[in-house]
């Protein structure tokens, strides 16, 4: 059975790229365009991994990571943050919130999959 990944990304092109790439590597990818739906969708889908954009409207990926890690049912799911923020302080803050991996945009497809595979 394929491992499941929840992909939370508001940019349609990035969402399609990430889901297509993951599916090509035998992951069952569930797209989430609106971060406000992420926690509920994680509860329903029960992913093995969450790929989380950080800069989104309505609710940030940072806030979602804090919410997911505070939830007893979801806190053990690894989270890979994918972000255009590339500063060292940003990475430290995002990892401090509970992200297990950090990949900066623009992404290298090989680095993206390496990070996914390390968390799987």
VEXVEX-978397 format. One record per residue: y, z, x negated of N, C-alpha, C in turn; residue in one letter; residue number from 1. Coordinates in Angstrom, 1 decimal, always signed. Example, Ala and Ser with C-alpha at 12.3 -4.5 7.8 and 13.67 -1.06 7.14 Angstrom:
<rs>
n_yy: -5.7&n_zz: +7.8&n_xx: -13.2&ca_yy: -4.5&ca_zz: +7.8&ca_xx: -12.3&c_yy: -3.3&c_zz: +7.8&c_xx: -13.2&res: A&n: 1
n_yy: -2.2&n_zz: +7.1&n_xx: -12.8&ca_yy: -1.1&ca_zz: +7.1&ca_xx: -13.7&c_yy: +0.0&c_zz: +7.9&c_xx: -12.9&res: S&n: 2
</rs>
This chain:
<rs>
n_yy: -1.2&n_zz: +0.0&n_xx: -0.8&ca_yy: +0.0&ca_zz: +0.0&ca_xx: +0.0&c_yy: +1.2&c_zz: +0.0&c_xx: -0.9&res: X&n: 1
n_yy: +2.2&n_zz: -0.8&n_xx: -0.5&ca_yy: +3.4&ca_zz: -0.9&ca_xx: -1.3&c_yy: +4.2&c_zz: +0.3&c_xx: -1.3&res: X&n: 2
n_yy: +4.9&n_zz: +0.7&n_xx: -2.4&ca_yy: +5.8&ca_zz: +1.8&ca_xx: -2.3&c_yy: +7.1&c_zz: +1.4&c_xx: -1.6&res: X&n: 3
n_yy: +7.7&n_zz: +2.4&n_xx: -1.0&ca_yy: +8.8&ca_zz: +2.1&ca_xx: -0.1&c_yy: +10.1&c_zz: +2.5&c_xx: -0.7&res: X&n: 4
n_yy: +11.2&n_zz: +1.7&n_xx: -0.6&ca_yy: +12.5&ca_zz: +2.0&ca_xx: -1.1&c_yy: +13.5&c_zz: +1.7&c_xx: +0.0&res: X&n: 5
n_yy: +14.4&n_zz: +2.7&n_xx: +0.1&ca_yy: +15.6&ca_zz: +2.6&ca_xx: +1.0&c_yy: +16.8&c_zz: +2.1&c_xx: +0.1&res: X&n: 6
n_yy: +17.4&n_zz: +1.0&n_xx: +0.5&ca_yy: +18.5&ca_zz: +0.4&ca_xx: -0.3&c_yy: +19.8&c_zz: +0.6&c_xx: +0.6&res: X&n: 7
n_yy: +20.7&n_zz: +1.4&n_xx: +0.1&ca_yy: +21.9&ca_zz: +1.7&ca_xx: +0.8&c_yy: +23.0&c_zz: +1.0&c_xx: +0.0&res: X&n: 8
n_yy: +23.6&n_zz: +0.0&n_xx: +0.6&ca_yy: +24.5&ca_zz: -0.9&ca_xx: +0.0&c_yy: +25.3&c_zz: -1.6&c_xx: +1.0&res: X&n: 9
n_yy: +26.7&n_zz: -1.5&n_xx: +1.0&ca_yy: +27.5&ca_zz: -2.1&ca_xx: +2.0&c_yy: +27.8&c_zz: -3.6&c_xx: +1.7&res: X&n: 10
n_yy: +27.7&n_zz: -4.0&n_xx: +0.5&ca_yy: +27.9&ca_zz: -5.4&ca_xx: +0.1&c_yy: +26.7&c_zz: -6.3&c_xx: +0.4&res: X&n: 11
n_yy: +26.9&n_zz: -7.2&n_xx: +1.3&ca_yy: +25.7&ca_zz: -8.0&ca_xx: +1.8&c_yy: +25.0&c_zz: -8.8&c_xx: +0.7&res: X&n: 12
n_yy: +25.7&n_zz: -9.3&n_xx: -0.2&ca_yy: +25.1&ca_zz: -10.1&ca_xx: -1.3&c_yy: +24.3&c_zz: -9.1&c_xx: -2.2&res: X&n: 13
n_yy: +24.8&n_zz: -8.0&n_xx: -2.6&ca_yy: +24.1&ca_zz: -7.0&ca_xx: -3.4&c_yy: +22.9&c_zz: -6.5&c_xx: -2.6&res: X&n: 14
n_yy: +23.1&n_zz: -6.2&n_xx: -1.4&ca_yy: +21.9&ca_zz: -5.7&ca_xx: -0.5&c_yy: +20.8&c_zz: -6.7&c_xx: -0.5&res: X&n: 15
n_yy: +21.1&n_zz: -8.0&n_xx: -0.3&ca_yy: +20.1&ca_zz: -9.0&ca_xx: -0.3&c_yy: +19.4&c_zz: -9.2&c_xx: -1.7&res: X&n: 16
n_yy: +20.3&n_zz: -9.2&n_xx: -2.8&ca_yy: +19.7&ca_zz: -9.3&ca_xx: -4.1&c_yy: +18.8&c_zz: -8.1&c_xx: -4.4&res: X&n: 17
n_yy: +19.2&n_zz: -6.9&n_xx: -4.2&ca_yy: +18.3&ca_zz: -5.7&ca_xx: -4.5&c_yy: +17.0&c_zz: -5.8&c_xx: -3.7&res: X&n: 18
n_yy: +17.1&n_zz: -6.1&n_xx: -2.4&ca_yy: +15.9&ca_zz: -6.1&ca_xx: -1.5&c_yy: +15.0&c_zz: -7.2&c_xx: -2.0&res: X&n: 19
n_yy: +15.5&n_zz: -8.4&n_xx: -2.2&ca_yy: +14.7&ca_zz: -9.5&ca_xx: -2.7&c_yy: +14.0&c_zz: -9.2&c_xx: -4.0&res: X&n: 20
n_yy: +14.8&n_zz: -8.6&n_xx: -4.9&ca_yy: +14.2&ca_zz: -8.3&ca_xx: -6.2&c_yy: +13.1&c_zz: -7.3&c_xx: -6.1&res: X&n: 21
n_yy: +13.3&n_zz: -6.2&n_xx: -5.3&ca_yy: +12.3&ca_zz: -5.2&ca_xx: -5.1&c_yy: +11.1&c_zz: -5.8&c_xx: -4.4&res: X&n: 22
n_yy: +11.3&n_zz: -6.6&n_xx: -3.4&ca_yy: +10.1&ca_zz: -7.2&ca_xx: -2.7&c_yy: +9.3&c_zz: -8.1&c_xx: -3.6&res: X&n: 23
n_yy: +10.0&n_zz: -8.8&n_xx: -4.5&ca_yy: +9.3&ca_zz: -9.6&ca_xx: -5.5&c_yy: +8.4&c_zz: -8.8&c_xx: -6.4&res: X&n: 24
n_yy: +8.8&n_zz: -7.5&n_xx: -6.6&ca_yy: +8.0&ca_zz: -6.6&ca_xx: -7.4&c_yy: +7.1&c_zz: -5.7&c_xx: -6.5&res: X&n: 25
n_yy: +6.8&n_zz: -6.2&n_xx: -5.3&ca_yy: +5.8&ca_zz: -5.5&ca_xx: -4.4&c_yy: +6.3&c_zz: -4.2&c_xx: -3.9&res: X&n: 26
n_yy: +7.6&n_zz: -4.0&n_xx: -3.7&ca_yy: +8.1&ca_zz: -2.8&ca_xx: -3.0&c_yy: +8.4&c_zz: -3.2&c_xx: -1.5&res: X&n: 27
n_yy: +8.2&n_zz: -2.3&n_xx: -0.6&ca_yy: +8.7&ca_zz: -2.5&ca_xx: +0.8&c_yy: +10.1&c_zz: -2.0&c_xx: +0.9&res: X&n: 28
n_yy: +11.1&n_zz: -2.9&n_xx: +1.0&ca_yy: +12.5&ca_zz: -2.6&ca_xx: +0.9&c_yy: +13.1&c_zz: -2.5&c_xx: +2.3&res: X&n: 29
n_yy: +13.8&n_zz: -1.4&n_xx: +2.6&ca_yy: +14.4&ca_zz: -1.2&ca_xx: +3.9&c_yy: +15.9&c_zz: -1.2&c_xx: +3.6&res: X&n: 30
n_yy: +16.7&n_zz: -2.2&n_xx: +4.1&ca_yy: +18.1&ca_zz: -2.2&ca_xx: +3.9&c_yy: +18.9&c_zz: -1.3&c_xx: +4.8&res: X&n: 31
n_yy: +20.0&n_zz: -0.7&n_xx: +4.3&ca_yy: +20.9&ca_zz: +0.1&ca_xx: +5.1&c_yy: +22.3&c_zz: -0.3&c_xx: +4.7&res: X&n: 32
n_yy: +23.0&n_zz: -0.9&n_xx: +5.6&ca_yy: +24.4&ca_zz: -1.5&ca_xx: +5.3&c_yy: +25.5&c_zz: -0.4&c_xx: +5.5&res: X&n: 33
n_yy: +25.2&n_zz: +0.6&n_xx: +6.3&ca_yy: +26.3&ca_zz: +1.6&ca_xx: +6.6&c_yy: +25.7&c_zz: +2.9&c_xx: +6.2&res: X&n: 34
n_yy: +26.4&n_zz: +3.5&n_xx: +5.2&ca_yy: +26.0&ca_zz: +4.8&ca_xx: +4.7&c_yy: +25.9&c_zz: +5.9&c_xx: +5.7&res: X&n: 35
n_yy: +26.6&n_zz: +5.8&n_xx: +6.8&ca_yy: +26.5&ca_zz: +6.8&ca_xx: +7.8&c_yy: +25.1&c_zz: +6.9&c_xx: +8.4&res: X&n: 36
n_yy: +24.3&n_zz: +5.8&n_xx: +8.2&ca_yy: +22.9&ca_zz: +5.8&ca_xx: +8.8&c_yy: +21.9&c_zz: +6.2&c_xx: +7.8&res: X&n: 37
n_yy: +22.3&n_zz: +6.4&n_xx: +6.5&ca_yy: +21.3&ca_zz: +6.6&ca_xx: +5.4&c_yy: +20.4&c_zz: +7.8&c_xx: +5.6&res: X&n: 38
n_yy: +20.9&n_zz: +9.0&n_xx: +5.9&ca_yy: +20.1&ca_zz: +10.2&ca_xx: +6.0&c_yy: +19.1&c_zz: +10.0&c_xx: +7.1&res: X&n: 39
n_yy: +19.5&n_zz: +9.6&n_xx: +8.3&ca_yy: +18.6&ca_zz: +9.4&ca_xx: +9.4&c_yy: +17.5&c_zz: +8.3&c_xx: +9.1&res: X&n: 40
n_yy: +17.9&n_zz: +7.2&n_xx: +8.5&ca_yy: +17.0&ca_zz: +6.2&ca_xx: +8.1&c_yy: +16.0&c_zz: +6.7&c_xx: +7.1&res: X&n: 41
n_yy: +16.4&n_zz: +7.5&n_xx: +6.1&ca_yy: +15.5&ca_zz: +8.1&ca_xx: +5.1&c_yy: +14.5&c_zz: +9.0&c_xx: +5.8&res: X&n: 42
n_yy: +14.9&n_zz: +9.8&n_xx: +6.8&ca_yy: +13.9&ca_zz: +10.6&ca_xx: +7.5&c_yy: +12.9&c_zz: +9.8&c_xx: +8.3&res: X&n: 43
n_yy: +13.3&n_zz: +8.7&n_xx: +8.9&ca_yy: +12.4&ca_zz: +7.8&ca_xx: +9.6&c_yy: +11.5&c_zz: +7.0&c_xx: +8.7&res: X&n: 44
n_yy: +12.0&n_zz: +6.5&n_xx: +7.6&ca_yy: +11.3&ca_zz: +5.5&ca_xx: +6.8&c_yy: +10.5&c_zz: +6.2&c_xx: +5.7&res: X&n: 45
n_yy: +10.9&n_zz: +7.4&n_xx: +5.3&ca_yy: +10.1&ca_zz: +8.2&ca_xx: +4.3&c_yy: +9.9&c_zz: +7.4&c_xx: +3.0&res: X&n: 46
n_yy: +11.0&n_zz: +7.0&n_xx: +2.3&ca_yy: +10.9&ca_zz: +6.2&ca_xx: +1.1&c_yy: +10.4&c_zz: +6.9&c_xx: -0.1&res: X&n: 47
n_yy: +9.8&n_zz: +6.2&n_xx: -1.0&ca_yy: +9.4&ca_zz: +6.8&ca_xx: -2.3&c_yy: +10.6&c_zz: +6.8&c_xx: -3.3&res: X&n: 48
n_yy: +11.6&n_zz: +6.0&n_xx: -2.9&ca_yy: +12.8&ca_zz: +5.9&ca_xx: -3.8&c_yy: +14.0&c_zz: +5.5&c_xx: -2.9&res: X&n: 49
n_yy: +15.2&n_zz: +6.0&n_xx: -3.3&ca_yy: +16.4&ca_zz: +5.5&ca_xx: -2.6&c_yy: +17.3&c_zz: +4.9&c_xx: -3.7&res: X&n: 50
n_yy: +17.8&n_zz: +3.7&n_xx: -3.4&ca_yy: +18.8&ca_zz: +3.0&ca_xx: -4.3&c_yy: +20.1&c_zz: +3.1&c_xx: -3.5&res: X&n: 51
n_yy: +21.1&n_zz: +3.8&n_xx: -4.2&ca_yy: +22.3&ca_zz: +4.2&ca_xx: -3.5&c_yy: +23.5&c_zz: +3.6&c_xx: -4.2&res: X&n: 52
n_yy: +24.3&n_zz: +2.8&n_xx: -3.4&ca_yy: +25.6&ca_zz: +2.4&ca_xx: -3.9&c_yy: +26.5&c_zz: +3.6&c_xx: -3.8&res: X&n: 53
n_yy: +27.5&n_zz: +3.7&n_xx: -4.7&ca_yy: +28.4&ca_zz: +4.9&ca_xx: -4.7&c_yy: +29.6&c_zz: +4.6&c_xx: -3.9&res: X&n: 54
n_yy: +30.2&n_zz: +3.4&n_xx: -4.1&ca_yy: +31.5&ca_zz: +3.2&ca_xx: -3.5&c_yy: +31.3&c_zz: +2.4&c_xx: -2.2&res: X&n: 55
n_yy: +31.4&n_zz: +3.1&n_xx: -1.0&ca_yy: +31.2&ca_zz: +2.5&ca_xx: +0.3&c_yy: +32.2&c_zz: +3.1&c_xx: +1.2&res: X&n: 56
n_yy: +32.5&n_zz: +2.3&n_xx: +2.3&ca_yy: +33.5&ca_zz: +2.8&ca_xx: +3.3&c_yy: +32.8&c_zz: +3.9&c_xx: +4.1&res: X&n: 57
n_yy: +33.6&n_zz: +4.7&n_xx: +4.8&ca_yy: +33.1&ca_zz: +5.8&ca_xx: +5.7&c_yy: +32.6&c_zz: +7.0&c_xx: +5.0&res: X&n: 58
n_yy: +31.6&n_zz: +6.8&n_xx: +4.2&ca_yy: +30.9&ca_zz: +7.9&ca_xx: +3.4&c_yy: +30.5&c_zz: +7.4&c_xx: +2.1&res: X&n: 59
n_yy: +30.8&n_zz: +8.1&n_xx: +1.0&ca_yy: +30.5&ca_zz: +7.6&ca_xx: -0.3&c_yy: +29.0&c_zz: +7.9&c_xx: -0.6&res: X&n: 60
n_yy: +28.5&n_zz: +7.2&n_xx: -1.6&ca_yy: +27.2&ca_zz: +7.5&ca_xx: -2.1&c_yy: +27.1&c_zz: +8.8&c_xx: -2.7&res: X&n: 61
n_yy: +28.1&n_zz: +9.3&n_xx: -3.3&ca_yy: +28.2&ca_zz: +10.6&ca_xx: -3.9&c_yy: +27.9&c_zz: +11.7&c_xx: -2.8&res: X&n: 62
n_yy: +28.6&n_zz: +11.5&n_xx: -1.7&ca_yy: +28.5&ca_zz: +12.5&ca_xx: -0.6&c_yy: +27.0&c_zz: +12.4&c_xx: +0.0&res: X&n: 63
n_yy: +26.5&n_zz: +11.2&n_xx: +0.1&ca_yy: +25.1&ca_zz: +11.0&ca_xx: +0.6&c_yy: +24.1&c_zz: +11.6&c_xx: -0.3&res: X&n: 64
n_yy: +24.3&n_zz: +11.5&n_xx: -1.6&ca_yy: +23.4&ca_zz: +12.1&ca_xx: -2.6&c_yy: +23.4&c_zz: +13.7&c_xx: -2.4&res: X&n: 65
n_yy: +24.6&n_zz: +14.2&n_xx: -2.2&ca_yy: +24.7&ca_zz: +15.7&ca_xx: -2.0&c_yy: +23.9&c_zz: +16.0&c_xx: -0.7&res: X&n: 66
n_yy: +24.1&n_zz: +15.3&n_xx: +0.4&ca_yy: +23.5&ca_zz: +15.5&ca_xx: +1.7&c_yy: +21.9&c_zz: +15.4&c_xx: +1.6&res: X&n: 67
n_yy: +21.5&n_zz: +14.3&n_xx: +0.9&ca_yy: +20.0&ca_zz: +14.1&ca_xx: +0.7&c_yy: +19.4&c_zz: +15.2&c_xx: -0.1&res: X&n: 68
n_yy: +20.0&n_zz: +15.7&n_xx: -1.1&ca_yy: +19.5&ca_zz: +16.7&ca_xx: -2.0&c_yy: +19.5&c_zz: +18.1&c_xx: -1.3&res: X&n: 69
n_yy: +20.4&n_zz: +18.3&n_xx: -0.3&ca_yy: +20.5&ca_zz: +19.5&ca_xx: +0.4&c_yy: +19.5&c_zz: +19.6&c_xx: +1.5&res: X&n: 70
n_yy: +18.9&n_zz: +18.5&n_xx: +1.9&ca_yy: +17.9&ca_zz: +18.4&ca_xx: +3.0&c_yy: +16.5&c_zz: +18.7&c_xx: +2.5&res: X&n: 71
n_yy: +15.9&n_zz: +19.7&n_xx: +3.1&ca_yy: +14.6&ca_zz: +20.2&ca_xx: +2.6&c_yy: +13.5&c_zz: +19.1&c_xx: +2.7&res: X&n: 72
n_yy: +13.6&n_zz: +18.2&n_xx: +3.7&ca_yy: +12.7&ca_zz: +17.1&ca_xx: +3.9&c_yy: +12.8&c_zz: +16.0&c_xx: +2.9&res: X&n: 73
n_yy: +14.1&n_zz: +15.8&n_xx: +2.4&ca_yy: +14.4&ca_zz: +14.6&ca_xx: +1.6&c_yy: +14.7&c_zz: +14.9&c_xx: +0.2&res: X&n: 74
n_yy: +14.9&n_zz: +16.1&n_xx: -0.2&ca_yy: +15.4&ca_zz: +16.4&ca_xx: -1.6&c_yy: +14.5&c_zz: +15.9&c_xx: -2.7&res: X&n: 75
n_yy: +13.2&n_zz: +15.8&n_xx: -2.5&ca_yy: +12.3&ca_zz: +15.4&ca_xx: -3.6&c_yy: +12.3&c_zz: +13.8&c_xx: -3.8&res: X&n: 76
n_yy: +12.9&n_zz: +13.1&n_xx: -2.9&ca_yy: +13.0&ca_zz: +11.6&ca_xx: -3.1&c_yy: +13.9&c_zz: +11.3&c_xx: -4.2&res: X&n: 77
n_yy: +13.4&n_zz: +10.6&n_xx: -5.3&ca_yy: +14.3&ca_zz: +10.2&ca_xx: -6.3&c_yy: +15.4&c_zz: +9.2&c_xx: -5.8&res: X&n: 78
n_yy: +16.6&n_zz: +9.3&n_xx: -6.4&ca_yy: +17.7&ca_zz: +8.5&ca_xx: -6.1&c_yy: +18.3&c_zz: +7.8&c_xx: -7.3&res: X&n: 79
n_yy: +18.4&n_zz: +6.5&n_xx: -7.2&ca_yy: +19.0&ca_zz: +5.7&ca_xx: -8.3&c_yy: +20.4&c_zz: +5.2&c_xx: -7.8&res: X&n: 80
n_yy: +21.4&n_zz: +5.7&n_xx: -8.4&ca_yy: +22.8&ca_zz: +5.3&ca_xx: -8.1&c_yy: +23.1&c_zz: +4.0&c_xx: -8.8&res: X&n: 81
n_yy: +23.7&n_zz: +3.1&n_xx: -8.0&ca_yy: +24.1&ca_zz: +1.8&ca_xx: -8.5&c_yy: +25.6&c_zz: +1.7&c_xx: -8.2&res: X&n: 82
n_yy: +26.4&n_zz: +1.6&n_xx: -9.3&ca_yy: +27.8&ca_zz: +1.7&ca_xx: -9.0&c_yy: +28.7&c_zz: +0.8&c_xx: -10.0&res: X&n: 83
n_yy: +29.9&n_zz: +0.5&n_xx: -9.5&ca_yy: +30.8&ca_zz: -0.2&ca_xx: -10.4&c_yy: +31.6&c_zz: +0.8&c_xx: -11.3&res: X&n: 84
n_yy: +31.5&n_zz: +2.1&n_xx: -10.9&ca_yy: +32.1&ca_zz: +3.1&ca_xx: -11.7&c_yy: +31.3&c_zz: +3.2&c_xx: -13.0&res: X&n: 85
n_yy: +31.9&n_zz: +3.0&n_xx: -14.1&ca_yy: +31.2&ca_zz: +3.0&ca_xx: -15.4&c_yy: +31.6&c_zz: +4.1&c_xx: -16.4&res: X&n: 86
n_yy: +32.5&n_zz: +4.9&n_xx: -16.0&ca_yy: +33.0&ca_zz: +6.0&ca_xx: -16.9&c_yy: +32.0&c_zz: +7.1&c_xx: -17.1&res: X&n: 87
n_yy: +32.0&n_zz: +7.7&n_xx: -18.3&ca_yy: +31.0&ca_zz: +8.8&ca_xx: -18.6&c_yy: +31.2&c_zz: +9.9&c_xx: -17.6&res: X&n: 88
n_yy: +32.4&n_zz: +10.3&n_xx: -17.3&ca_yy: +32.6&ca_zz: +11.3&ca_xx: -16.3&c_yy: +32.0&c_zz: +11.0&c_xx: -14.9&res: X&n: 89
n_yy: +32.1&n_zz: +9.7&n_xx: -14.5&ca_yy: +31.5&ca_zz: +9.3&ca_xx: -13.3&c_yy: +30.0&c_zz: +9.5&c_xx: -13.3&res: X&n: 90
n_yy: +29.4&n_zz: +9.0&n_xx: -14.4&ca_yy: +28.0&ca_zz: +9.2&ca_xx: -14.5&c_yy: +27.5&c_zz: +10.7&c_xx: -14.4&res: X&n: 91
n_yy: +28.2&n_zz: +11.5&n_xx: -15.2&ca_yy: +27.9&ca_zz: +12.9&ca_xx: -15.2&c_yy: +28.1&c_zz: +13.5&c_xx: -13.8&res: X&n: 92
n_yy: +29.1&n_zz: +13.2&n_xx: -13.1&ca_yy: +29.4&ca_zz: +13.7&ca_xx: -11.7&c_yy: +28.3&c_zz: +13.3&c_xx: -10.8&res: X&n: 93
n_yy: +27.9&n_zz: +12.0&n_xx: -10.8&ca_yy: +26.9&ca_zz: +11.4&ca_xx: -9.9&c_yy: +25.5&c_zz: +12.0&c_xx: -10.3&res: X&n: 94
n_yy: +25.2&n_zz: +12.2&n_xx: -11.5&ca_yy: +23.9&ca_zz: +12.8&ca_xx: -11.9&c_yy: +23.9&c_zz: +14.3&c_xx: -11.5&res: X&n: 95
n_yy: +25.1&n_zz: +14.9&n_xx: -11.6&ca_yy: +25.2&ca_zz: +16.3&ca_xx: -11.3&c_yy: +25.0&c_zz: +16.5&c_xx: -9.8&res: X&n: 96
n_yy: +25.3&n_zz: +15.5&n_xx: -9.0&ca_yy: +25.1&ca_zz: +15.6&ca_xx: -7.5&c_yy: +23.6&c_zz: +15.5&c_xx: -7.2&res: X&n: 97
n_yy: +22.8&n_zz: +15.0&n_xx: -8.1&ca_yy: +21.4&ca_zz: +14.9&ca_xx: -7.9&c_yy: +20.8&c_zz: +13.5&c_xx: -8.1&res: X&n: 98
n_yy: +21.6&n_zz: +12.5&n_xx: -8.5&ca_yy: +21.0&ca_zz: +11.2&ca_xx: -8.8&c_yy: +20.1&c_zz: +11.3&c_xx: -10.0&res: X&n: 99
n_yy: +18.9&n_zz: +10.7&n_xx: -9.9&ca_yy: +17.9&ca_zz: +10.7&ca_xx: -11.0&c_yy: +18.1&c_zz: +9.6&c_xx: -12.0&res: X&n: 100
n_yy: +18.8&n_zz: +8.5&n_xx: -11.6&ca_yy: +19.1&ca_zz: +7.4&ca_xx: -12.5&c_yy: +20.5&c_zz: +6.9&c_xx: -12.1&res: X&n: 101
n_yy: +21.1&n_zz: +6.2&n_xx: -13.1&ca_yy: +22.4&ca_zz: +5.6&ca_xx: -12.9&c_yy: +22.4&c_zz: +4.2&c_xx: -13.5&res: X&n: 102
n_yy: +22.8&n_zz: +3.2&n_xx: -12.7&ca_yy: +22.8&ca_zz: +1.8&ca_xx: -13.2&c_yy: +24.2&c_zz: +1.3&c_xx: -12.8&res: X&n: 103
n_yy: +25.0&n_zz: +0.8&n_xx: -13.8&ca_yy: +26.3&ca_zz: +0.3&ca_xx: -13.5&c_yy: +26.3&c_zz: -1.2&c_xx: -13.2&res: X&n: 104
n_yy: +27.2&n_zz: -1.6&n_xx: -12.3&ca_yy: +27.4&ca_zz: -3.0&ca_xx: -12.0&c_yy: +28.4&c_zz: -3.6&c_xx: -12.9&res: X&n: 105
n_yy: +28.3&n_zz: -4.9&n_xx: -13.2&ca_yy: +27.3&ca_zz: -5.8&ca_xx: -12.7&c_yy: +25.9&c_zz: -5.4&c_xx: -13.4&res: X&n: 106
n_yy: +24.9&n_zz: -5.5&n_xx: -12.6&ca_yy: +23.6&ca_zz: -5.0&ca_xx: -13.0&c_yy: +22.8&c_zz: -6.1&c_xx: -13.8&res: X&n: 107
n_yy: +22.0&n_zz: -5.6&n_xx: -14.7&ca_yy: +21.0&ca_zz: -6.5&ca_xx: -15.4&c_yy: +19.8&c_zz: -6.3&c_xx: -14.5&res: X&n: 108
n_yy: +19.2&n_zz: -7.4&n_xx: -14.1&ca_yy: +18.0&ca_zz: -7.3&ca_xx: -13.2&c_yy: +16.9&c_zz: -6.6&c_xx: -13.9&res: X&n: 109
n_yy: +16.7&n_zz: -6.8&n_xx: -15.2&ca_yy: +15.6&ca_zz: -6.2&ca_xx: -16.0&c_yy: +15.9&c_zz: -4.7&c_xx: -16.1&res: X&n: 110
n_yy: +17.1&n_zz: -4.3&n_xx: -16.3&ca_yy: +17.5&ca_zz: -2.8&ca_xx: -16.4&c_yy: +17.3&c_zz: -2.2&c_xx: -15.0&res: X&n: 111
n_yy: +17.7&n_zz: -2.9&n_xx: -14.0&ca_yy: +17.5&ca_zz: -2.4&ca_xx: -12.6&c_yy: +16.0&c_zz: -2.1&c_xx: -12.4&res: X&n: 112
n_yy: +15.2&n_zz: -3.0&n_xx: -12.6&ca_yy: +13.7&ca_zz: -2.8&ca_xx: -12.4&c_yy: +13.1&c_zz: -1.8&c_xx: -13.3&res: X&n: 113
n_yy: +13.6&n_zz: -1.7&n_xx: -14.5&ca_yy: +13.1&ca_zz: -0.7&ca_xx: -15.5&c_yy: +13.4&c_zz: +0.7&c_xx: -14.9&res: X&n: 114
n_yy: +14.6&n_zz: +0.9&n_xx: -14.4&ca_yy: +15.0&ca_zz: +2.1&ca_xx: -13.8&c_yy: +14.2&c_zz: +2.5&c_xx: -12.6&res: X&n: 115
n_yy: +14.0&n_zz: +1.5&n_xx: -11.7&ca_yy: +13.1&ca_zz: +1.6&ca_xx: -10.5&c_yy: +11.7&c_zz: +2.1&c_xx: -10.9&res: X&n: 116
n_yy: +11.1&n_zz: +1.4&n_xx: -11.9&ca_yy: +9.8&ca_zz: +1.7&ca_xx: -12.3&c_yy: +9.6&c_zz: +3.0&c_xx: -13.0&res: X&n: 117
n_yy: +10.7&n_zz: +3.5&n_xx: -13.7&ca_yy: +10.6&ca_zz: +4.8&ca_xx: -14.3&c_yy: +10.6&c_zz: +5.9&c_xx: -13.2&res: X&n: 118
n_yy: +11.3&n_zz: +5.6&n_xx: -12.1&ca_yy: +11.3&ca_zz: +6.6&ca_xx: -11.0&c_yy: +10.1&c_zz: +6.6&c_xx: -10.1&res: X&n: 119
n_yy: +9.4&n_zz: +5.5&n_xx: -10.1&ca_yy: +8.3&ca_zz: +5.3&ca_xx: -9.2&c_yy: +7.1&c_zz: +6.2&c_xx: -9.5&res: X&n: 120
</rs>
